[in-house]
């Protein structure tokens, strides 16, 4: 995939999953600040490894 396609894929993940991940992280940690940090770290790792997707069309 081209860089702009990977970016669009990533932005879609953030748009589609950030709120649910945050709610789950708040339930797990009981702390809003910790939940925000977990979500940021999750999306950071997703972006860092996005180039290693075997089949981006199935992501």
C-alpha positions, 0 to 999 in steps of 0.5 A: 500500500502507498503511504497515503493509503496506510494513513487513511487506513490508520485514520479509519481505525482511530475514528472507528475504535478510539471511543470504544477502546477508551471506554474499555480502558477506563473500565480496566484502569478506573482512571481517565488519565491512564485510559487516555495514555493506554489508547494513545500507546495502542494507536502509536503501536498500531501506526508503528507496525502498520507496514507489517500488515500481511493483508491490509484489505482485511484490517 
